[in-house]
Amino acid sequence: MDPINPAPTTADGMSADRATSTRQPFTIALFGDVDLARKVELLELVSAFRRSGARDVDVDLHSVEFMDSTGIGALFRLRRLAEERGGTMRLVAPTRPVRRALDVAGLTVLVQVDD
């Protein structure tokens, strides 16, 4: 991480690590409840990925306890952006309740999920 231009971090701890090249995945770590109350933060993270120029995005979900349609919508936006660049999205370690929500939304059949 560049100390002069640190990765964006939201007040509730969601963060994104800038990729140092378009070949490295842009990494986003989500924590706690990812819901409507955090919509602005999610939009900031999607925008950070857009600005990064990276093709691929990894989303670490191991510390997410709950995700509603707001969070799922943000993941679909990230997937679309990655695909527009010829890249992919990977979901890392979703918790059981989050994995269930992602299954119901159909996202797990569209992207790589590393349990």
N, CA, C and O atoms as a printed pandas DataFrame, in Angstrom:
     atom_number atom_name residue_name chain_id  residue_number  x_coord  y_coord  z_coord
0              1         N          MET        A               1    0.839   -1.166    0.000
1              2        CA          MET        A               1    0.000    0.000    0.000
2              3         C          MET        A               1    0.891    1.239    0.000
3              4         O          MET        A               1    1.884    1.293    0.726
4              5         N          ASP        A               2    0.549    2.201   -0.789
5              6        CA          ASP        A               2    1.310    3.433   -0.920
6              7         C          ASP        A               2    1.004    4.360    0.250
7              8         O          ASP        A               2   -0.148    4.764    0.412
8              9         N          PRO        A               3    2.020    4.721    1.095
9             10        CA          PRO        A               3    1.747    5.562    2.263
10            11         C          PRO        A               3    1.333    6.983    1.885
11            12         O          PRO        A               3    0.684    7.664    2.679
12            13         N          ILE        A               4    1.692    7.432    0.706
13            14        CA          ILE        A               4    1.300    8.777    0.278
14            15         C          ILE        A               4   -0.144    8.784   -0.198
15            16         O          ILE        A               4   -0.882    9.737    0.054
16            17         N          ASN        A               5   -0.544    7.730   -0.882
17            18        CA          ASN        A               5   -1.910    7.598   -1.387
18            19         C          ASN        A               5   -2.521    6.333   -0.812
19            20         O          ASN        A               5   -2.654    5.335   -1.520
20            21         N          PRO        A               6   -2.899    6.359    0.480
21            22        CA          PRO        A               6   -3.408    5.128    1.092
22            23         C          PRO        A               6   -4.698    4.663    0.428
23            24         O          PRO        A               6   -5.438    5.448   -0.164
24            25         N          ALA        A               7   -4.938    3.376    0.546
25            26        CA          ALA        A               7   -6.165    2.809    0.011
26            27         C          ALA        A               7   -7.351    3.417    0.727
27            28         O          ALA        A               7   -7.276    3.722    1.917
28            29         N          PRO        A               8   -8.449    3.593    0.006
29            30        CA          PRO        A               8   -9.633    4.134    0.664
30            31         C          PRO        A               8  -10.132    3.221    1.764
31            32         O          PRO        A               8  -10.200    2.005    1.584
32            33         N          THR        A               9  -10.476    3.793    2.888
33            34        CA          THR        A               9  -11.049    3.050    3.998
34            35         C          THR        A               9  -12.255    3.834    4.497
35            36         O          THR        A               9  -12.179    5.048    4.684
36            37         N          THR        A              10  -13.347    3.147    4.707
37            38        CA          THR        A              10  -14.552    3.811    5.163
38            39         C          THR        A              10  -14.558    3.871    6.678
39            40         O          THR        A              10  -13.751    3.219    7.340
40            41         N          ALA        A              11  -15.471    4.656    7.219
41            42        CA          ALA        A              11  -15.561    4.836    8.668
42            43         C          ALA        A              11  -15.820    3.520    9.394
43            44         O          ALA        A              11  -15.363    3.331   10.522
44            45         N          ASP        A              12  -16.549    2.615    8.754
45            46        CA          ASP        A              12  -16.872    1.351    9.399
46            47         C          ASP        A              12  -15.869    0.250    9.104
47            48         O          ASP        A              12  -16.095   -0.904    9.468
48            49         N          GLY        A              13  -14.763    0.587    8.450
49            50        CA          GLY        A              13  -13.699   -0.383    8.270
50            51         C          GLY        A              13  -13.650   -1.099    6.945
51            52         O          GLY        A              13  -12.729   -1.885    6.724
52            53         N          MET        A              14  -14.598   -0.871    6.042
53            54        CA          MET        A              14  -14.486   -1.483    4.732
54            55         C          MET        A              14  -13.306   -0.830    4.045
55            56         O          MET        A              14  -13.084    0.372    4.195
56            57         N          SER        A              15  -12.545   -1.609    3.291
57            58        CA          SER        A              15  -11.361   -1.030    2.674
58            59         C          SER        A              15  -11.120   -1.623    1.300
59            60         O          SER        A              15  -11.657   -2.668    0.933
60            61         N          ALA        A              16  -10.294   -0.913    0.562
61            62        CA          ALA        A              16   -9.881   -1.379   -0.753
62            63         C          ALA        A              16   -8.397   -1.150   -0.878
63            64         O          ALA        A              16   -7.894   -0.086   -0.517
64            65         N          ASP        A              17   -7.694   -2.135   -1.383
65            66        CA          ASP        A              17   -6.268   -2.006   -1.639
66            67         C          ASP        A              17   -6.068   -1.775   -3.123
67            68         O          ASP        A              17   -6.559   -2.537   -3.957
68            69         N          ARG        A              18   -5.342   -0.718   -3.441
69            70        CA          ARG        A              18   -5.076   -0.412   -4.842
70            71         C          ARG        A              18   -4.194   -1.498   -5.450
71            72         O          ARG        A              18   -3.246   -1.975   -4.827
72            73         N          ALA        A              19   -4.522   -1.867   -6.653
73            74        CA          ALA        A              19   -3.652   -2.781   -7.389
74            75         C          ALA        A              19   -2.488   -1.954   -7.916
75            76         O          ALA        A              19   -2.672   -0.809   -8.329
76            77         N          THR        A              20   -1.295   -2.530   -7.902
77            78        CA          THR        A              20   -0.134   -1.786   -8.384
78            79         C          THR        A              20    0.007   -1.879   -9.897
79            80         O          THR        A              20    0.805   -1.155  -10.493
80            81         N          SER        A              21   -0.751   -2.751  -10.510
81            82        CA          SER        A              21   -0.798   -2.820  -11.967
82            83         C          SER        A              21   -2.156   -3.392  -12.344
83            84         O          SER        A              21   -2.883   -3.911  -11.497
84            85         N          THR        A              22   -2.485   -3.291  -13.622
85            86        CA          THR        A              22   -3.770   -3.829  -14.057
86            87         C          THR        A              22   -3.779   -5.353  -14.031
87            88         O          THR        A              22   -4.840   -5.959  -14.180
88            89         N          ARG        A              23   -2.614   -5.992  -13.844
89            90        CA          ARG        A              23   -2.547   -7.448  -13.772
90            91         C          ARG        A              23   -2.826   -7.973  -12.376
91            92         O          ARG        A              23   -3.158   -9.148  -12.216
92            93         N          GLN        A              24   -2.697   -7.129  -11.363
93            94        CA          GLN        A              24   -2.973   -7.552   -9.991
94            95         C          GLN        A              24   -4.429   -7.247   -9.668
95            96         O          GLN        A              24   -4.956   -6.221  -10.099
96            97         N          PRO        A              25   -5.085   -8.127   -8.913
97            98        CA          PRO        A              25   -6.484   -7.848   -8.565
98            99         C          PRO        A              25   -6.591   -6.693   -7.573
99           100         O          PRO        A              25   -5.735   -6.510   -6.708
100          101         N          PHE        A              26   -7.633   -5.942   -7.720
101          102        CA          PHE        A              26   -8.002   -4.906   -6.760
102          103         C          PHE        A              26   -8.712   -5.649   -5.641
103          104         O          PHE        A              26   -9.630   -6.423   -5.911
104          105         N          THR        A              27   -8.313   -5.433   -4.391
105          106        CA          THR        A              27   -8.874   -6.190   -3.271
106          107         C          THR        A              27   -9.727   -5.304   -2.394
107          108         O          THR        A              27   -9.310   -4.223   -1.978
108          109         N          ILE        A              28  -10.925   -5.777   -2.121
109          110        CA          ILE        A              28  -11.860   -5.078   -1.237
110          111         C          ILE        A              28  -12.165   -6.013   -0.068
111          112         O          ILE        A              28  -12.475   -7.188   -0.268
112          113         N          ALA        A              29  -12.077   -5.488    1.144
113          114        CA          ALA        A              29  -12.421   -6.263    2.341
114          115         C          ALA        A              29  -13.641   -5.620    2.986
115          116         O          ALA        A              29  -13.632   -4.435    3.319
116          117         N          LEU        A              30  -14.686   -6.416    3.158
117          118        CA          LEU        A              30  -15.919   -5.925    3.781
118          119         C          LEU        A              30  -16.044   -6.521    5.175
119          120         O          LEU        A              30  -15.602   -7.644    5.420
120          121         N          PHE        A              31  -16.649   -5.763    6.091
121          122        CA          PHE        A              31  -16.780   -6.191    7.479
122          123         C          PHE        A              31  -18.175   -5.914    8.007
123          124         O          PHE        A              31  -18.853   -5.000    7.537
124          125         N          GLY        A              32  -18.603   -6.700    8.981
125          126        CA          GLY        A              32  -19.853   -6.434    9.694
126          127         C          GLY        A              32  -21.084   -6.594    8.824
127          128         O          GLY        A              32  -21.170   -7.513    8.009
128          129         N          ASP        A              33  -22.037   -5.689    9.006
129          130        CA          ASP        A              33  -23.276   -5.692    8.229
130          131         C          ASP        A              33  -23.081   -4.831    6.991
131          132         O          ASP        A              33  -22.703   -3.663    7.086
132          133         N          VAL        A              34  -23.342   -5.418    5.831
133          134        CA          VAL        A              34  -23.232   -4.704    4.559
134          135         C          VAL        A              34  -24.663   -4.516    4.070
135          136         O          VAL        A              34  -25.249   -5.390    3.431
136          137         N          ASP        A              35  -25.204   -3.336    4.396
137          138        CA          ASP        A              35  -26.616   -3.092    4.138
138          139         C          ASP        A              35  -26.853   -1.643    3.704
139          140         O          ASP        A              35  -25.906   -0.899    3.449
140          141         N          LEU        A              36  -28.114   -1.257    3.625
141          142        CA          LEU        A              36  -28.492    0.067    3.147
142          143         C          LEU        A              36  -27.809    1.186    3.916
143          144         O          LEU        A              36  -27.509    2.232    3.340
144          145         N          ALA        A              37  -27.561    0.990    5.189
145          146        CA          ALA        A              37  -26.906    2.022    6.003
146          147         C          ALA        A              37  -25.490    2.314    5.510
147          148         O          ALA        A              37  -24.922    3.350    5.855
148          149         N          ARG        A              38  -24.920    1.429    4.718
149          150        CA          ARG        A              38  -23.543    1.593    4.230
150          151         C          ARG        A              38  -23.472    1.812    2.726
151          152         O          ARG        A              38  -22.427    1.614    2.107
152          153         N          LYS        A              39  -24.592    2.222    2.147
153          154        CA          LYS        A              39  -24.670    2.405    0.695
154          155         C          LYS        A              39  -23.602    3.365    0.170
155          156         O          LYS        A              39  -22.948    3.069   -0.830
156          157         N          VAL        A              40  -23.420    4.495    0.823
157          158        CA          VAL        A              40  -22.447    5.488    0.359
158          159         C          VAL        A              40  -21.038    4.889    0.363
159          160         O          VAL        A              40  -20.268    5.101   -0.574
160          161         N          GLU        A              41  -20.708    4.151    1.406
161          162        CA          GLU        A              41  -19.390    3.526    1.494
162          163         C          GLU        A              41  -19.194    2.499    0.383
163          164         O          GLU        A              41  -18.116    2.413   -0.204
164          165         N          LEU        A              42  -20.225    1.728    0.098
165          166        CA          LEU        A              42  -20.139    0.744   -0.975
166          167         C          LEU        A              42  -19.920    1.421   -2.320
167          168         O          LEU        A              42  -19.110    0.965   -3.128
168          169         N          LEU        A              43  -20.640    2.505   -2.556
169          170        CA          LEU        A              43  -20.464    3.249   -3.806
170          171         C          LEU        A              43  -19.044    3.796   -3.924
171          172         O          LEU        A              43  -18.476    3.819   -5.016
172          173         N          GLU        A              44  -18.471    4.234   -2.807
173          174        CA          GLU        A              44  -17.082    4.715   -2.811
174          175         C          GLU        A              44  -16.119    3.599   -3.194
175          176         O          GLU        A              44  -15.167    3.828   -3.941
176          177         N          LEU        A              45  -16.358    2.405   -2.693
177          178        CA          LEU        A              45  -15.485    1.281   -3.013
178          179         C          LEU        A              45  -15.622    0.875   -4.478
179          180         O          LEU        A              45  -14.624    0.547   -5.120
180          181         N          VAL        A              46  -16.838    0.892   -5.013
181          182        CA          VAL        A              46  -17.042    0.599   -6.440
182          183         C          VAL        A              46  -16.316    1.652   -7.274
183          184         O          VAL        A              46  -15.664    1.318   -8.263
184          185         N          SER        A              47  -16.427    2.909   -6.884
185          186        CA          SER        A              47  -15.735    3.988   -7.606
186          187         C          SER        A              47  -14.223    3.835   -7.525
187          188         O          SER        A              47  -13.518    4.111   -8.496
188          189         N          ALA        A              48  -13.721    3.400   -6.377
189          190        CA          ALA        A              48  -12.276    3.186   -6.230
190          191         C          ALA        A              48  -11.804    2.107   -7.196
191          192         O          ALA        A              48  -10.740    2.243   -7.799
192          193         N          PHE        A              49  -12.576    1.045   -7.351
193          194        CA          PHE        A              49  -12.215    0.006   -8.319
194          195         C          PHE        A              49  -12.243    0.570   -9.734
195          196         O          PHE        A              49  -11.341    0.309  -10.529
196          197         N          ARG        A              50  -13.270    1.337  -10.044
197          198        CA          ARG        A              50  -13.388    1.934  -11.372
198          199         C          ARG        A              50  -12.145    2.777  -11.691
199          200         O          ARG        A              50  -11.585    2.685  -12.784
200          201         N          ARG        A              51  -11.728    3.589  -10.734
201          202        CA          ARG        A              51  -10.571    4.474  -10.947
202          203         C          ARG        A              51   -9.248    3.723  -10.991
203          204         O          ARG        A              51   -8.275    4.217  -11.560
204          205         N          SER        A              52   -9.201    2.539  -10.397
205          206        CA          SER        A              52   -7.938    1.813  -10.269
206          207         C          SER        A              52   -7.371    1.353  -11.609
207          208         O          SER        A              52   -6.153    1.282  -11.770
208          209         N          GLY        A              53   -8.218    1.047  -12.549
209          210        CA          GLY        A              53   -7.746    0.500  -13.811
210          211         C          GLY        A              53   -7.462   -0.987  -13.769
211          212         O          GLY        A              53   -7.143   -1.581  -14.799
212          213         N          ALA        A              54   -7.570   -1.605  -12.594
213          214        CA          ALA        A              54   -7.350   -3.051  -12.475
214          215         C          ALA        A              54   -8.434   -3.797  -13.235
215          216         O          ALA        A              54   -9.565   -3.325  -13.344
216          217         N          ARG        A              55   -8.083   -4.957  -13.758
217          218        CA          ARG        A              55   -9.066   -5.775  -14.478
218          219         C          ARG        A              55   -9.874   -6.653  -13.537
219          220         O          ARG        A              55  -11.082   -6.813  -13.709
220          221         N          ASP        A              56   -9.204   -7.220  -12.540
221          222        CA          ASP        A              56   -9.835   -8.186  -11.642
222          223         C          ASP        A              56  -10.079   -7.571  -10.278
223          224         O          ASP        A              56   -9.376   -6.655   -9.852
224          225         N          VAL        A              57  -11.095   -8.097   -9.601
225          226        CA          VAL        A              57  -11.392   -7.631   -8.246
226          227         C          VAL        A              57  -11.658   -8.843   -7.354
227          228         O          VAL        A              57  -12.414   -9.746   -7.710
228          229         N          ASP        A              58  -11.016   -8.834   -6.190
229          230        CA          ASP        A              58  -11.255   -9.842   -5.154
230          231         C          ASP        A              58  -11.998   -9.170   -4.014
231          232         O          ASP        A              58  -11.616   -8.087   -3.571
232          233         N          VAL        A              59  -13.059   -9.809   -3.538
233          234        CA          VAL        A              59  -13.841   -9.260   -2.431
234          235         C          VAL        A              59  -13.781  -10.244   -1.267
235          236         O          VAL        A              59  -14.309  -11.353   -1.346
236          237         N          ASP        A              60  -13.131   -9.818   -0.189
237          238        CA          ASP        A              60  -12.982  -10.637    1.013
238          239         C          ASP        A              60  -14.223  -10.451    1.885
239          240         O          ASP        A              60  -14.518   -9.346    2.341
240          241         N          LEU        A              61  -14.936  -11.543    2.106
241          242        CA          LEU        A              61  -16.207  -11.501    2.844
242          243         C          LEU        A              61  -16.131  -12.252    4.173
243          244         O          LEU        A              61  -17.167  -12.481    4.797
244          245         N          HIS        A              62  -14.957  -12.635    4.618
245          246        CA          HIS        A              62  -14.863  -13.502    5.794
246          247         C          HIS        A              62  -15.370  -12.852    7.080
247          248         O          HIS        A              62  -15.699  -13.556    8.035
248          249         N          SER        A              63  -15.436  -11.521    7.120
249          250        CA          SER        A              63  -15.896  -10.831    8.332
250          251         C          SER        A              63  -17.277  -10.196    8.167
251          252         O          SER        A              63  -17.681   -9.367    8.982
252          253         N          VAL        A              64  -17.993  -10.578    7.126
253          254        CA          VAL        A              64  -19.339  -10.034    6.910
254          255         C          VAL        A              64  -20.354  -10.927    7.602
255          256         O          VAL        A              64  -20.420  -12.130    7.346
256          257         N          GLU        A              65  -21.144  -10.324    8.483
257          258        CA          GLU        A              65  -22.151  -11.073    9.227
258          259         C          GLU        A              65  -23.508  -11.073    8.537
259          260         O          GLU        A              65  -24.286  -12.016    8.686
260          261         N          PHE        A              66  -23.791  -10.012    7.781
261          262        CA          PHE        A              66  -25.090   -9.868    7.124
262          263         C          PHE        A              66  -24.906   -9.056    5.856
263          264         O          PHE        A              66  -24.115   -8.113    5.832
264          265         N          MET        A              67  -25.637   -9.417    4.789
265          266        CA          MET        A              67  -25.611   -8.639    3.563
266          267         C          MET        A              67  -27.021   -8.600    2.989
267          268         O          MET        A              67  -27.655   -9.636    2.791
268          269         N          ASP        A              68  -27.503   -7.375    2.725
269          270        CA          ASP        A              68  -28.819   -7.238    2.104
270          271         C          ASP        A              68  -28.651   -6.930    0.614
271          272         O          ASP        A              68  -27.545   -7.012    0.078
272          273         N          SER        A              69  -29.739   -6.581   -0.041
273          274        CA          SER        A              69  -29.712   -6.342   -1.483
274          275         C          SER        A              69  -28.809   -5.179   -1.871
275          276         O          SER        A              69  -28.334   -5.122   -3.005
276          277         N          THR        A              70  -28.568   -4.262   -0.962
277          278        CA          THR        A              70  -27.656   -3.157   -1.251
278          279         C          THR        A              70  -26.243   -3.694   -1.481
279          280         O          THR        A              70  -25.583   -3.324   -2.453
280          281         N          GLY        A              71  -25.789   -4.552   -0.598
281          282        CA          GLY        A              71  -24.467   -5.151   -0.748
282          283         C          GLY        A              71  -24.385   -6.053   -1.956
283          284         O          GLY        A              71  -23.389   -6.035   -2.679
284          285         N          ILE        A              72  -25.424   -6.845   -2.186
285          286        CA          ILE        A              72  -25.443   -7.731   -3.341
286          287         C          ILE        A              72  -25.417   -6.912   -4.627
287          288         O          ILE        A              72  -24.733   -7.274   -5.585
288          289         N          GLY        A              73  -26.159   -5.813   -4.648
289          290        CA          GLY        A              73  -26.146   -4.934   -5.825
290          291         C          GLY        A              73  -24.759   -4.374   -6.096
291          292         O          GLY        A              73  -24.341   -4.281   -7.250
292          293         N          ALA        A              74  -24.046   -4.003   -5.047
293          294        CA          ALA        A              74  -22.680   -3.489   -5.211
294          295         C          ALA        A              74  -21.774   -4.572   -5.795
295          296         O          ALA        A              74  -20.916   -4.280   -6.628
296          297         N          LEU        A              75  -21.959   -5.814   -5.363
297          298        CA          LEU        A              75  -21.153   -6.911   -5.909
298          299         C          LEU        A              75  -21.456   -7.125   -7.393
299          300         O          LEU        A              75  -20.543   -7.378   -8.179
300          301         N          PHE        A              76  -22.714   -7.028   -7.775
301          302        CA          PHE        A              76  -23.062   -7.143   -9.196
302          303         C          PHE        A              76  -22.430   -6.015  -10.009
303          304         O          PHE        A              76  -21.982   -6.242  -11.132
304          305         N          ARG        A              77  -22.389   -4.789   -9.448
305          306        CA          ARG        A              77  -21.738   -3.667  -10.146
306          307         C          ARG        A              77  -20.248   -3.932  -10.313
307          308         O          ARG        A              77  -19.688   -3.683  -11.380
308          309         N          LEU        A              78  -19.601   -4.438   -9.260
309          310        CA          LEU        A              78  -18.178   -4.768   -9.359
310          311         C          LEU        A              78  -17.938   -5.825  -10.430
311          312         O          LEU        A              78  -16.994   -5.720  -11.213
312          313         N          ARG        A              79  -18.780   -6.829  -10.462
313          314        CA          ARG        A              79  -18.651   -7.890  -11.468
314          315         C          ARG        A              79  -18.771   -7.312  -12.869
315          316         O          ARG        A              79  -17.972   -7.634  -13.748
316          317         N          ARG        A              80  -19.759   -6.465  -13.076
317          318        CA          ARG        A              80  -19.963   -5.861  -14.394
318          319         C          ARG        A              80  -18.750   -5.036  -14.816
319          320         O          ARG        A              80  -18.298   -5.137  -15.956
320          321         N          LEU        A              81  -18.222   -4.223  -13.904
321          322        CA          LEU        A              81  -17.040   -3.419  -14.211
322          323         C          LEU        A              81  -15.850   -4.299  -14.583
323          324         O          LEU        A              81  -15.141   -4.020  -15.550
324          325         N          ALA        A              82  -15.636   -5.361  -13.810
325          326        CA          ALA        A              82  -14.524   -6.266  -14.097
326          327         C          ALA        A              82  -14.699   -6.904  -15.473
327          328         O          ALA        A              82  -13.743   -6.980  -16.244
328          329         N          GLU        A              83  -15.891   -7.355  -15.782
329          330        CA          GLU        A              83  -16.132   -7.997  -17.071
330          331         C          GLU        A              83  -15.977   -7.019  -18.225
331          332         O          GLU        A              83  -15.502   -7.397  -19.296
332          333         N          GLU        A              84  -16.373   -5.760  -18.020
333          334        CA          GLU        A              84  -16.195   -4.751  -19.065
334          335         C          GLU        A              84  -14.720   -4.543  -19.393
335          336         O          GLU        A              84  -14.383   -4.128  -20.501
336          337         N          ARG        A              85  -13.843   -4.828  -18.437
337          338        CA          ARG        A              85  -12.394   -4.683  -18.617
338          339         C          ARG        A              85  -11.730   -5.993  -19.039
339          340         O          ARG        A              85  -10.509   -6.063  -19.182
340          341         N          GLY        A              86  -12.540   -7.020  -19.233
341          342        CA          GLY        A              86  -11.973   -8.324  -19.578
342          343         C          GLY        A              86  -11.463   -9.081  -18.375
343          344         O          GLY        A              86  -10.675  -10.016  -18.515
344          345         N          GLY        A              87  -11.907   -8.686  -17.184
345          346        CA          GLY        A              87  -11.450   -9.311  -15.950
346          347         C          GLY        A              87  -12.537  -10.143  -15.289
347          348         O          GLY        A              87  -13.576  -10.439  -15.878
348          349         N          THR        A              88  -12.260  -10.507  -14.048
349          350        CA          THR        A              88  -13.190  -11.336  -13.279
350          351         C          THR        A              88  -13.307  -10.812  -11.854
351          352         O          THR        A              88  -12.490  -10.014  -11.395
352          353         N          MET        A              89  -14.334  -11.278  -11.176
353          354        CA          MET        A              89  -14.494  -11.001   -9.754
354          355         C          MET        A              89  -14.417  -12.329   -9.008
355          356         O          MET        A              89  -14.945  -13.345   -9.461
356          357         N          ARG        A              90  -13.751  -12.301   -7.856
357          358        CA          ARG        A              90  -13.641  -13.482   -7.008
358          359         C          ARG        A              90  -14.131  -13.112   -5.622
359          360         O          ARG        A              90  -13.724  -12.089   -5.072
360          361         N          LEU        A              91  -15.003  -13.936   -5.052
361          362        CA          LEU        A              91  -15.494  -13.746   -3.691
362          363         C          LEU        A              91  -14.717  -14.690   -2.780
363          364         O          LEU        A              91  -14.622  -15.888   -3.044
364          365         N          VAL        A              92  -14.163  -14.134   -1.707
365          366        CA          VAL        A              92  -13.284  -14.907   -0.831
366          367         C          VAL        A              92  -13.935  -15.100    0.537
367          368         O          VAL        A              92  -14.298  -14.138    1.214
368          369         N          ALA        A              93  -14.070  -16.347    0.920
369          370        CA          ALA        A              93  -14.493  -16.760    2.265
370          371         C          ALA        A              93  -15.795  -16.141    2.757
371          372         O          ALA        A              93  -15.827  -15.569    3.847
372          373         N          PRO        A              94  -16.869  -16.243    1.978
373          374        CA          PRO        A              94  -18.132  -15.723    2.505
374          375         C          PRO        A              94  -18.610  -16.544    3.700
375          376         O          PRO        A              94  -18.475  -17.767    3.717
376          377         N          THR        A              95  -19.162  -15.871    4.682
377          378        CA          THR        A              95  -19.739  -16.562    5.827
378          379         C          THR        A              95  -20.991  -17.305    5.376
379          380         O          THR        A              95  -21.530  -17.032    4.304
380          381         N          ARG        A              96  -21.444  -18.232    6.187
381          382        CA          ARG        A              96  -22.604  -19.047    5.808
382          383         C          ARG        A              96  -23.843  -18.208    5.451
383          384         O          ARG        A              96  -24.442  -18.452    4.404
384          385         N          PRO        A              97  -24.257  -17.218    6.287
385          386        CA          PRO        A              97  -25.450  -16.451    5.911
386          387         C          PRO        A              97  -25.244  -15.606    4.648
387          388         O          PRO        A              97  -26.176  -15.410    3.868
388          389         N          VAL        A              98  -24.043  -15.117    4.457
389          390        CA          VAL        A              98  -23.764  -14.330    3.258
390          391         C          VAL        A              98  -23.742  -15.245    2.034
391          392         O          VAL        A              98  -24.265  -14.885    0.979
392          393         N          ARG        A              99  -23.151  -16.402    2.171
393          394        CA          ARG        A              99  -23.129  -17.356    1.052
394          395         C          ARG        A              99  -24.553  -17.714    0.631
395          396         O          ARG        A              99  -24.844  -17.828   -0.560
396          397         N          ARG        A             100  -25.422  -17.889    1.594
397          398        CA          ARG        A             100  -26.831  -18.206    1.285
398          399         C          ARG        A             100  -27.474  -17.068    0.492
399          400         O          ARG        A             100  -28.149  -17.316   -0.507
400          401         N          ALA        A             101  -27.272  -15.831    0.924
401          402        CA          ALA        A             101  -27.833  -14.674    0.207
402          403         C          ALA        A             101  -27.272  -14.589   -1.209
403          404         O          ALA        A             101  -28.009  -14.282   -2.146
404          405         N          LEU        A             102  -25.992  -14.854   -1.374
405          406        CA          LEU        A             102  -25.365  -14.814   -2.692
406          407         C          LEU        A             102  -25.886  -15.935   -3.588
407          408         O          LEU        A             102  -26.063  -15.742   -4.791
408          409         N          ASP        A             103  -26.129  -17.106   -2.999
409          410        CA          ASP        A             103  -26.713  -18.217   -3.754
410          411         C          ASP        A             103  -28.110  -17.850   -4.256
411          412         O          ASP        A             103  -28.432  -18.057   -5.427
412          413         N          VAL        A             104  -28.924  -17.312   -3.373
413          414        CA          VAL        A             104  -30.300  -16.947   -3.734
414          415         C          VAL        A             104  -30.302  -15.877   -4.830
415          416         O          VAL        A             104  -31.144  -15.908   -5.728
416          417         N          ALA        A             105  -29.369  -14.943   -4.755
417          418        CA          ALA        A             105  -29.273  -13.871   -5.753
418          419         C          ALA        A             105  -28.707  -14.367   -7.082
419          420         O          ALA        A             105  -28.801  -13.667   -8.091
420          421         N          GLY        A             106  -28.125  -15.553   -7.097
421          422        CA          GLY        A             106  -27.572  -16.103   -8.320
422          423         C          GLY        A             106  -26.154  -15.682   -8.624
423          424         O          GLY        A             106  -25.635  -15.998   -9.694
424          425         N          LEU        A             107  -25.518  -14.982   -7.714
425          426        CA          LEU        A             107  -24.170  -14.485   -7.974
426          427         C          LEU        A             107  -23.125  -15.584   -7.949
427          428         O          LEU        A             107  -22.126  -15.504   -8.663
428          429         N          THR        A             108  -23.340  -16.606   -7.141
429          430        CA          THR        A             108  -22.329  -17.651   -6.989
430          431         C          THR        A             108  -22.166  -18.515   -8.243
431          432         O          THR        A             108  -21.155  -19.206   -8.377
432          433         N          VAL        A             109  -23.121  -18.494   -9.151
433          434        CA          VAL        A             109  -22.962  -19.226  -10.404
434          435         C          VAL        A             109  -22.275  -18.364  -11.465
435          436         O          VAL        A             109  -21.906  -18.866  -12.527
436          437         N          LEU        A             110  -22.104  -17.076  -11.182
437          438        CA          LEU        A             110  -21.511  -16.152  -12.146
438          439         C          LEU        A             110  -20.056  -15.827  -11.878
439          440         O          LEU        A             110  -19.341  -15.396  -12.782
440          441         N          VAL        A             111  -19.607  -16.028  -10.643
441          442        CA          VAL        A             111  -18.244  -15.649  -10.259
442          443         C          VAL        A             111  -17.583  -16.788   -9.494
443          444         O          VAL        A             111  -18.255  -17.699   -9.012
444          445         N          GLN        A             112  -16.270  -16.728   -9.389
445          446        CA          GLN        A             112  -15.523  -17.691   -8.599
446          447         C          GLN        A             112  -15.741  -17.398   -7.115
447          448         O          GLN        A             112  -15.649  -16.249   -6.683
448          449         N          VAL        A             113  -16.026  -18.434   -6.348
449          450        CA          VAL        A             113  -16.179  -18.294   -4.899
450          451         C          VAL        A             113  -15.175  -19.233   -4.245
451          452         O          VAL        A             113  -15.203  -20.445   -4.459
452          453         N          ASP        A             114  -14.290  -18.652   -3.446
453          454        CA          ASP        A             114  -13.313  -19.447   -2.701
454          455         C          ASP        A             114  -13.763  -19.514   -1.250
455          456         O          ASP        A             114  -13.587  -18.569   -0.482
456          457         N          ASP        A             115  -14.355  -20.664   -0.888
457          458        CA          ASP        A             115  -14.826  -20.840    0.482
458          459         C          ASP        A             115  -13.644  -21.013    1.387
459          460         O          ASP        A             115  -13.811  -21.177    2.596
